[in-house]
Amino acid sequence: MTKRLVYICDWLPPDFGAVGQYALLFARQWASEGWHVTLVGLTSGPNSHQASESLGRGSLEILRIHRRSYQKQKFVARLAWTVISNLMLLAAAFKSMWRADAVLFTGSPPLMVHFIAPLNLLLRKRLIYRITDFHPECLIAERGHSGILLSLLLRLTQFWRRRIDTFEVLGVDQARHLAESGIAERRICLKRDPSPVVFAPRPVPLPLPDELRGGAGVILYSGNWGVAHDESTFIEAYAQYYQQSKNGLRFWLNATGAKADRVERGLRTRAVPVHRSSLVPLEEVPRLLMAADVHLITLRDPFVGYVLPSKIHACIESGKRILFVGSANSDVHLLASQALPSDRYFRIDVGDVEGLVHVLSMLERAVAIELDVRKPNGSNNVRVPVGPAVPSGSTAPTRRRPQRTPKEIELRD
């Protein structure tokens, strides 16, 4: 008899959102392993029902619920949007949940655990929480303090978390936080996100915009630059570096989020050029990543263990250099330091402007040498693409012993 799973998340493709992209990928995986999966998520388009399709030994149907976006900077509007969205998703999923054997939900929309855990007192289903982001911990980290109301909300959140059967975490840092909050390790399963994109053996990079030509190479920040991501260290360091360098690395900002405009404005007010572009379709992401020489990832220290930038996986698979501004306690550092050799991964603490200026100068020299070696017949106009250094499925050399991870448990028994 086929088992039934309901999978609930926020924005489903083609709307932008890493959680939804991975939800679709994992829903297909569950279906291929013999489950009948109902994936329920949000869309900026009209409501839709994608009829069940066979996948492997199971099947997948998709319910998209129309929802408008909201102003993230307005707390009351954001809270109202979150409550209504959670209720709409549960209303759409309720019939399927009633018949399901298990229900899997994610950390987006926030605070879903406060709605689905009480409902499960009635439904008595197996609850799986893929805890992509921690709430309200992220809100506390964003504000820098908790206060009475957020402290009470955190206690209530921890109360409902103890009613969850299984947690899927994205990293060791998240597992550590859950264990420290009182969740038994046997209920925690480390299940990392894979790269959401596939690199061809010889991928053709996107053409460089004219603004990015003529420099030593290109630093790319692509994706969401939100409240969890540090921006001040890079703005100050890159401005200093660019003024000092005669032929510096150009900066490509292909991002949305609460801080993307701030980064662009901060650099331009310092008379530092930056190329800003819109996000590309998912199928074009491999070509975008291959067009850069260095990938930039940032994470503020208060968000370590609560947020794991999902783009780290695709950046690693691209084989390009990675520059991480963030803590050594983050799984960004754990993954990159294990997957890449020491001359292709660099980490700087948040706030270390002087250190980052030095690293940018090192990267400039390394990229310039590499590009010069790759020029055919000494040409100055051709950038020869190099395929991913670590193809999907292969084992990369490690530079240090891996940290202990939570014991894997089987979810599909």
Helices and strands as residue ranges (DSSP letters): E 4-11, H 18-32, E 36-43, E 48-55, E 58-66, H 75-99, E 102-106, H 113-123, E 126-130, H 137-143, H 147-161, E 166-169, H 172-180, G 185-187, E 188-190, G 210-212, E 218-224, H 232-244, E 250-256, H 260-268, E 275-276, G 282-284, H 285-291, E 294-298, G 301-303, H 312-318, E 321-325, H 331-339, E 345-348, H 353-374, G 376-378
